């Protein structure tokens, strides 16, 4: 088979990156050589590939700084309303290629690097992923930053600069093993430390009520050091800022305790303070009530709010505008978006600053806070909701506990006035949950303290109103909104799938990159023979390229003409990787039963990380790898069926596997996946979806037509009905012989001959307490997979469905999502105004 073109060979043929002007190429070469020279003069005389990567990164960064400074100057002069997106996670991935794409530099860099005898793609592979997130929530924040910059909003992402991001996953003997992600080991060329903006954050201490007001005394201080990363918009010369805080001990830490005998120990104990920003908690959709995590949450909030208020007060040209000594206009100049409840302490912290420090009266402070803050809910799973012990707050944040009690009292008085005598309603709606351990319900705090609350897909926002926050919806229905998630088409089409982007540009121009709804213009081409051929050819090239990668990196050979059936996301029971496993086992048994029968070859790829403490998720990985070692070594199977576990799934791997996928698995139990965003990436990149009516799948089916997705399984109403009736797993096993056989094989040790008991926990869960009803959807899933196989045998009809899906994926751009947040929640208008580039004088 022909060797696939490298991306750099493809780029020579690609229009979408613009022509590499000779001047640009010469300029890049000159800059690259200068940076390389400085690197080597300092250290050595022989350059390593990493030296070349850093030289290129610094070259590209040079093109950012002028635009970055000019953008911030532009905001300072115009003083627009600023958007603050607060998140404990920003799952950014790599920065080099994204920056080249957004600055329109990729071709010039490619050509310059080629002329120097180097390969751009090889240099790109040296960069570490910035893995400061777990999955959907953190990656959404990253897409939102890209869209906010592209839409010209004066926006800032605020979070924590974790020294160690999401762990690297190794598979050893079929089991997940975690290793620390030391992503900063070689330095990060994309960040700039800003020690001049360092701020103090207080913990512990006690509260004193005086005539002058309330004081929080005897606290321990940790310093927050900001690191700024530029966020370039797409070809609009706007460069926004992501500011991440790192914890630093003050120089007198532990030395202010008079009579410290042990100076050495005092210096060593600085680590205790600095541990706050050491490591990302690796839980996705699960709450772990640890003190260090609460410290992280308050740390980012306290530093960020001081920064926001400093920026609010320093109005343009530093003139002492009286408007800025009053907080009256604060909500007109500041919008704070809370990405889940993790930054919920913004609400009591803003009140604390207004009341205790700025001496604003309580009612005014409460009004300002509510008008400023808005809350995005990301999950309805009860185990994911943050419920902090009151005892922990008493110790760590005593003043905030007082404020939360006051907020709650005011809220309950209001509810009691509207519903006299309804004590159960008061109990349900309280921020404080009574019981053995009194807890603070952070979601209730967010709903009460925000002017807008949104879910992340239509079905999720309805569930939020009808169940999770039903009482609150009855109280203030106008507060609740939907904002269906989206993805940035720059990273998730142009960057990761240049071949596909290019055939679109040839047909409909390139404006779809900033207005994805224009992909609808592809609909008339759904029966165009040449276009069908081009789409199919790009997919085949992507598959060849990914197959080559698997062979090179993981030493596994796969059949590139097989169907690439891909299921990549965090490992979780609700995402039902186990349902996929049962399908694989069933296919295997069918091949064994009738080896002569014609069979549509498949390569099933499953990837994702399990939280280190989540036993069942780790067992699921072991099951996948165990099924793989049986299936892949059975000579009867041949290359009809292959099972691959994709190790260390992360942003940079997603960018490679998604463009190569034929089938996208989105099979969570209806009502459990708030939105999903991987589903959108696959749709945009020419995979067909097999999925339940859950999350954004519902809207994908609505946009493209249900007949263009493979939809199966119980709907939300049917899941609820089954809950009322009582789900009995055994009934399904008794009725479905193929399911029974698969379960018998798992429990008998067929897939774990050295340890027949290995999967007993998995079997027990599936048979006796499966909250996510895997067996209830097994039969429908198998029938749906049979339809997938049937269509895959007709490549032309398959590709027509692919084209219909792509043409209807425009709604799922994060540009559309952010435009809705801007208009409906933040009260700002996106602008397509181009800031002049640094080489053109202003005005």
N, C-alpha and C positions, 0 to 999 in steps of 0.2 A: 504494500500500500504506500502511496505517496507520503513523504514526510510532511507533516503539517508546517505551514509557514510560521515563522516566529512573528511575534507582534511587531517587531521593528521592520521586518520585511513587509508585513501588511501595511504598516503606516506609510511606507513609501507610496502606496496606492490610494491613500485615504485623503479625501477632500475635507472632511469635517474638521481637521486640525488646522486648516489654513496652510498656505504655502510657507515654507521656511525661508524667509528673506535672507539673502546673503549677509546683509549687515547684522541681522539677529544672530546668525550662526557664528560669525566671526566674533561678535561681542561675547556670546556664551563661551566660546573656546578660550578667549582671552581671560575671562573671569575665572573659568575653571582652572586654567593653568596657574593663575595667580594664587588661588586658594590652595591648590595642591602644593605649590612652592612653599607657602607659609607653613603648611602642615609638616613638610619634610625638613625644612630648615630647622624647625623646632626639634624634631625627633630623630629622624633616620634618613638614609638616602634611597631606600628601596620602598616603593609604594605598594601597599596591599589593596585588594579590592575594597576593603573598608575605607581606606584613605580616599579612593576614587569616589565612593558613595558620599563621604562627608564633603569633598570638594564640590560635587554636584549639588548637594543639599544647600550648601552655603551660596553657591551661584544662584540657585533658584530663590533662596531667601532674600538675596540682594534685590530681586525684582519686586519683592513684597513690601520691603520696609518703607519705601517712598509712598506707596499707596496707603499703607497702614497709617503712617503719620498724617497724611493728608485727610484720610477718612475721619480720624479722631478730631482733627482741627476743624473740619467741616461740621461735625456734630457740636463741637464746642461753640462755634459761631452761630449755628442755626438753633441750637438748644431745643431739639425735638423731644417728644416724649420718649423715654428710654425703656426698653424691654429687658427685664432681668429673668433669665431662665435658670432656675435653681434646681440642680440635680446632684445626687450623690454618685451618679455614674455618667460618664461620657465615653462611649465605646467607639473611639475614633479610627482604629486601624492604622494604616500607613498614611503618611502625609505627602511624600514627594510627588507621586504621580497625580494625586488630586490637585496639588498646587499648580503643577505644570498645565493640567487640563483647564483649570479655572482661569489661569492667566494667559491661556492661548500660547504657551511656550513649548508644548510637547514636541512639535516637529523640529523646532530650532535646536532643542536639546538633543533630540534623537540624532539629528544630522551631525551636530558638533561632536557628540560622543563617538559616533561612528567614524568620523574623520580622525579621531584620536586613537582609533583601533580598539575601542571598547564597545561593550554591548549594554545598552540602556536597561534592558530587562534584567540582566544579571545584577546590575547595581541596585535596581529597585528591590530585588529579593533580599538584599542585605539589611534593609531597614526592619527594625522591630515593630510589631504592632503595638500601638498604644491601647492596651487591653484594659482600660479603666471602667469596665462594665461587665455585666453578666450575660446579657442577651438583649431581648427586645427593647426594654426600657432605656438602657444605656445607648443602644444604637439609634433609637428614635431621637434622642437628644442630639446626637451627632448629625443626623439628617436635618433636624430642625435648624441647627446652626448654619448649615450650608444654605438652606432655603432663606433664612432670615437675612443673610448677607446678600444673596442673589436678589432678594426683593427690596434691598436698600433700607432695611429697618435698622434703627440705632439699637442694636441688640447685643447683649453680653451673656455668655454662658458662665455660670459660677459653680465650681465644684471643688473636689479635693485632688491634689497631686499625690496619688498613692505611689509609694516607692515600689510596691509590688502589686501588679494588677492581677487579673484573673489567672489562676495557676495554669502552667503548661501541663497538658495531659499526656502521659505515656501509657501505652497498653503493655503490660507485662504479664505474660502467661494468661492473656484474656481478661485481666482485671485492670481497672483504672488505677494509675498511680499518679499522685500530684507532685509537681515540683514548682518551686518558687519562680515567679516570672520577674527576673532581674532586668527589666526592660531599660533601665537607665545606666546599665553597666558601662556602655561606651559613650555616654552623654547623649543629649537630645538637642539636635541642631535647631529644632522648631520653637523652642521656648526661650523666653527672656526673663530672668529673675528681676523683680522690681523691689529691692530692699527698701527703697525710699517710701514705699506704701505699706510697710509692715505694720500690723495692728495687734493690740492685745486682746486676748479672749479670757474670760474669767470662769472659774469653776468652784464648786463647794462654797465655803463661807457661811455667813448667817445674814438674816434680814433684820434691820432696825427701823422702827417707825419713829420719826422725829417730827417736830413742828414744821420743819422745812420740807418734809416729804419722806419718802422711803429710801433707805440706803442699803446697798448690798456690800457687806464688809468681810474682811479677813479671807478674801478669795485667793485661790492659787491662779497664777497667770501663766498662760502659754502664748507665745507669739505666733501670728499667722503671716507667713512670708508668701507674697503672691508671685506666681510664675505666669506670664502671659504668652499665649499661643495665637498667632494670627489666623483668622478664618476668612479666606477670600471668597467673594461672590463670583458668579460665573460671568467673566468678561465684562464687568461693569465698574472695575477699579475700586470697588468697595472692599475694604478689609476690616472686619469686625474683630472682637477680642474674646477669647475664652480665657478666663482668669481662674487658675487653680491654686488653692492654698496649701502650703506645706507647714507642718508644725515645727516650731523652734523653741527651745528653752531659753528664757531670759538669762543674761550673763550672771545675775546674782541668784540663779535658781538653787534652792536648798542651802545657799550660803548666807541668806539673810537671817536664817535661824541662828541667833547669837550662840556663841560657844560651840560651833560645829567643830568637834574634835577631828572628824574624818573628812578632810578636804577632798581627798582622792575619791571617796565614796560619793560625796556630793556631786562631783563632776560626772562620775559614772551614772548617777541617777538622772542626769539630764535626759537619758534615753526614755525614761518613763513619760516625760512630757512629749517627746518627739515621736513616740509610738502612735500618737493619734493619727498621723497620716502614713503609717507604715504600710498597711495592707487593706485591699478591698475585701469586704465580706463576700464570700463566694456563693451566697444563697440567691436563687431566683424563685420568686413567688413563695417565699417562706420567711417568717419572722423569727429571729433569734434574739431574745431580750438581753443582750450583753451590755455591760456598762461602757466598754470601749466603743461600741457602735453608737450609743447615745451621745458619747463625747464627740464622735465624728459628726453626728448630725448637728449638734449645737455649734461645734467649731466652724463649720462651713457657713451656718446661718449668721452667727455673731460677727464674723469677719466681713461677710458680704453686706450685711445691713449697715455696718459702719461705713463701708466703701460707698454704698448707694447714697447715704445721707451726706457724706463728704462731697460727692459729685453734685448732688442736688443743691447744696449750699453755695458751691463755687460757681456762680452764674458767669456768663461770658465776660471776658476781659477783666475778670476779677472785680468788676465794679460792685459797690456795696448796695445793690438793688434791694430795697426793703422787702420786696416780694419773697426774697430768699431767706429772711429771718423768720418768716411765718411759714407754718407747715400747711396752711390752707390749700395751697396749690399742689401739694405733694402728689395726690392721685392723678393730677393732670400731667405730671411730668414723669411719673414712675409707674410701671406695671411689673408686678412680681408674679411669675408663674411657677407653681409648686409641682414638680414632676413626681407624682405620688405623694405619700405622707412623709417621706423621709426628711424633707425640709420644713415640716409643719411647725417647728419651733419659731419660724419667721413670724408667726402671728403673735404669740406672747412676747417675743423679743422686740418687735416693732412697737408694741404697746409699752413695754418697759422703757425703751429709749424715749418715746414721746412723753410719757408721764413722769418717769423718775429723773431723766436727764434734761429734757427740753421743757419740762414743766407745762405741758399741754394738759387740759383737764380730761378726765377719763372718757366722757361721752364723745368728745371731739376726737380723741386718740382712737377710740373704737370705730368711729365713722371713717376716719382716714385709713385705718388698717383694712377694713372690709372693702373699701373702694379700690385699694391698691392690690390686694391679693386675689389670686384665682387658683383653683385646685383641679388637677387632672387625676382621676381615679384610673388605676391600671389593672385592677383585679377584683374578682368577687369571691375568690377562694378564702374561706375563713382563716386558714392557717397562715395566710400572707398578711393579714391585717395587723398593724402595729398597735399593741396594747402594752404600754410600759407600766411597771409597778410604781405606785405612788411613793413607796419607800425609797426607790432609786432617785426620784426627783427631789425628795426631801433632802437627800444627802448632796446630790450633784448640782441641782438648779433650784434652790429653795425659793428664790424670788419668782421664778417662772411658775412654780407650783401655786403660789399665792394668786398670781394673775389668772392662771387656768381655772382655779376655784371661783374667782370673781366672774370670769367670762361665763362659766357654767351656771352660776347662781342667777345672773342676769337673764340667761337663755331659758332656764327652767321657770323663772318667774313669768316670762313671756308666754311660754307654752301653757303653764297652769292657768293663766288668765283666759286663754283661748279655749282650753279644754278643762274646765273646773272638775275636780274630783277624779280625773283619769290618771291615777297614780302609776298604772302600768305603762302608760305612754311616757310619763316622766322618767321612769326607770329605763325604758328602751332608748330614749333620746339623750340621756345624760352623757356628758363627756367622761364622767367618773363611773366606772363599773364597780358596784359593791360585790363583796364575796370574800372568800378566804384571803385572797390577796387583792387589795384595791388596785385597780388599774386605770390608766388614762387611755381612752380610745382616740387615737390620733386622727382617724378619719372623721369622727364627729367634730373634733376641734377644727379641722379644715373646712368642713361644710358650713359650720357656724361662722367662721372667721373670714370667709371668702364671698365675693359678690357673684362669682360664677363657678360652677362645678361641671366638669365634663367627663363623659366616657369617651372611649377611643374607637368605637365602631357603633353603628346604629343599634344593632341588637344588644350590645353591651350597655349602651346608654339607657335603653329601655329596661334592662334587668336592674340597673342601678336605681332607676326611679320606682320600679315595681317591687323590688325586694330589699336590697342592701340599705338604701336610704329612703324607703317608702314614707316613713313619718315626716322626714325633712322635706320631701317632695310635696306632701300635702300642705305643709306649712308655707313653703316658698317655691311654687312650681316654676316661676320665672327664672330662678337661679340655675336650673338644670339645662344643659346643652349637650349636643353631640358634636364631636370633631373627629371624624374618621381619620385614622393614621395614614401616613404616606411615606414614600421613600424618595431620596434625591436621585433624579435621572442622570445626574453628572456621574456620581460614583457607580450607580447600579445599572447604567447602560453604556454611556460613552466611555468610561474608564475600563469597565470589566469586559465589555463586549464590543470592541471597536468595529469588528466586521459587520455586526448587525446594525450598529448606528450608521455605518457608512451606506449600506444599501437603502436605509430610510432617507438619508440626506440626498442620495441620487434621485429619489422619487418625489420627495415632498419638501426639500430644503431643510435648513437646520434650525428653524425657529421652534420646533417641537421641544428642543432641549430646555427652553425656558417656559414653554406652554405645552405641556404633555398632552393636553386634550386634542392637539393637532394631529396626533397619531390616527384619529378617526379618518383622516384623508387617505389612509391605507386601505380602508374598507372596499373601495371600488377595485382594488388590485387583488382581491381575494381569489379571483379565478384567472388572474394573469399568469400564464405559464412561466414566463421568464422570472417573475417575482417569486412564484412558488419555488422554482428551482434555486434561486439565490438564497431564500430563507433556509431551505433544506441544506444547501451546501455550507452555509455559515455554521449551522448546527453541527453538521458532520465534522467540519474543521475543529470546532470547539471540543467535540468528543474525542477526536484523535489527539488533540493537544493534552486533554486531561488524562487520557489513557497513557500517554507517554510520561506524564508526571507521576502517575501511580506506579508505573514500572520503574522509573528512575528512583523515586523517593522511598517507595514501600515494597519494591521488588514483587509487585503483583501484576500478573498479565491478565488483561480483560479483553473481551471481544467488543471492539468499537462499533460493530453494527448491531449489538444487542440494545435493548431498551434500557436507558439509564434511569432507573427508578430511585429517586433521591428523597431521603427523609432526614433533614438536618435541622436541629434545634436543640435547646437544652433538654436533657433527659428528665422526664417527669411522668408520673403515672397518668396525669390528666391528658398529656399529649399522646398517650397510647402507642408508644413504640412497641408495646406488647401485641397490639392488634396486627401490626406489620409482621412481627415475628410469627404469629400464628398463620398468616398468609404464606410466608416463606416456607414454613414447615409443610403446609398443605400442598404447595407447588412441588416441593421435593418428593412428597409421598406419591403424588400423581405421576411424576416422571418415573419413579421406582416401580410403580404398579404397571405402567405401560411404556417402556423405554422406546418402543418403535414409533409411538405416536408423534405426529408433528407438534412442535412446541415453539412458542415465541420466545427467543432467548432474552433473558433479562440479567442485568447487573444491578442488584439491590445495594444501595449505599446508605448506610445509617451513620450519622455522626452527631456528636454533641457531648457536652460535659455534664457530669453529675456533681451536685454539691457534695463535698467531702464527707459530710455527716449523714447523707441521705442513703440509707442502706438499700432500700428497694431500687433506687435509681442505679446504684452500682451493680446490683444483681442483674438488672436489665442489660447493662453493657456486657456483663459476663455471659448472659444468655445469647446475645447477638454474636459475640465472638465464638462461642461454642457451637452455635448453629453453623456459622461460617466454616469452622474447621471440619465439621462433618460433610457439609454440602460440597465445599471446594475440593475435597480430596476423594470424592466418590466418582470412580471412572464411568459409572453408568450415566452420571449427570453430564459429564463433559463440559462444554461451554454453554449449555442451555440455561444454567442458573449459577450465578456467582453472588456471594454475600461478602461485602466489604464493610468493615467498620472504619470510618474516616477519623483517624487519630487527630486530637488537638484541633477540633473545629473552631474557627476564629474568623474575624473579618477577612483577612487576606486569603484564607482558604475558600470562604464563601464566594469571593470574587472569581475564583477559578472553577468551582464546581457548578454554580448556578447557571452560567452560560452553557454548560455541557449537558444539563439535565433534560430528559424527555418528559418525565412524570414527576410532579411535585406532590408530596404527601402532606395533607393538612387535615388530620383525622382525629382531633380532640373531640371529647364528648360535648355535644351541643350545650352551650351555656357556660363553658369553662374557659375558653381562650378569649380574652377580652377583644383582641383584634387580630394579632399576628401581623408581621410585616414581611417575613420570608415569603409568604404566599404571594405578595405583590411583586417581589423581586423575580420569582420564577415566572410569573405571568408576563412581565415585561421582557423577559429574556427567552421567550419561546418554548416554555414547558407547558404541558397541560396539567390541570389540577385534579387530583382525586381528593375529595374532602367532604366533611360534614357541613351542615348549615350552622356554622359557628363563626363568631368574630366577623372579620371583613370578607370571609368566603361568601357570605350572604350577598354583600354588595358587589363582589366580583361576578357572581352568577347573574345578578341583576343587570350589570353593565354589559356583560358579554352574551347574555342569554344562557339560561340553565342548561340548554342542550349542548353548549360548548364547554361545559365542565363535567366532570364525572362526580355527581353529587349522590351521596348515599346516607343511610342511617337515620336514627331517631332525630326528630326535631325537638326543640326545647320543651314544648308542651308535652310531647310523648315521654321525654325523660322524666318530667315532673309527675306525669300520670303513673309511670312505672315505679317511681319512688313511693307514691301513695299506696300502690298495690303491693309493693315489696318485690325487689329484684331477686330472683332465684337463679343463680348461676347454673346449678345442677340440671335444671329443666333443659337448658340449651345443650349441655353435654349429652344428655340422654337422647335428645331429638336429632342431633347432628353428628353422624358417625365420623366425619373428617375432623371435626373439632375434638371429639373424644379421643381419636387416635393421636392427634397432636399433643393433647394434654397428657395422655398416657406416656408418650415418648419423653416429654419434659420431666415427668415425675419419676419415671423408671430409670433415668440415668442414661437414656439413649444418646443424649448430647453431652453427657458428662460421665463417661464410663469409669474414669479414675475416682470419681466421687459421686456415686449415684444419688446421694441426698442433697447434692449441691443446690438444686432449685426448689427445695421444699417450701421455702418462704414465699416464693413467687406463686407456686401452685396453691398454697393455703390462701394467699391473698385473693387470687382470681376466683377460687371456689367459694370463699366464705365472707370476705369483706372487701369487695371491689367497688369502691365509690364511683368508678368511672365506667362501669358496665361494658367491659370489653366484649363479653360474649353476646350481648344484646345486639351488637352491630356486626358480628362476624359474618353472618349469612349474607346480609346486604353488601358488605364489603367485598366478599368473594365474587358475588354476581357482578358488582361494579368493576372489579379488576378483570373479569372475563370480557366485559365490554371494552376496556382499555386495550386488551390484547387483540381483540377483533379489529379495532380501528388501526392499531399500529401496523397491522398487516397490509393496510392500504395507505402507503406513504403520502400519496397526494391528498387524500381526504384528511389525514392527520395534519398535514402542513396547512391546509385551509383553515382548520380549527385553530391552529397556532396563530395564524395571521389575524383571525377574528379576535382572539384573546388579546394580542398585542395592540390591535387597533382600538380596543375598548378599555385599555389599562390607564388611560389618561387621568382619570379621577384620582388615581392612587399616587400622584406626585405629592411630595411634602410641600411643594410650592402652593398647591391648592389648600392643603391643611393649614399652613401658616397664614395664608391670606384670610381664611375663616377665623382663626384665632385673632388676627390683627383687627379685623372689622368687628367681630361679635364680642370679643372679651377685652382686648387691650385698647380699643378706640383709636387706632392709628390706620393710615392708608399705606399700603406698599407703594414704592415709587420706582419707576424704571429710569430715573435720572442717572446719567453717567457722571460720576465724579471725574473731572479731567485727570489724566494720568500725570505722574510726577514731572515728566519732561515738558509738559505744556504749562505755561504760567497761568495762574488762576485769573479768571475774567479776561 
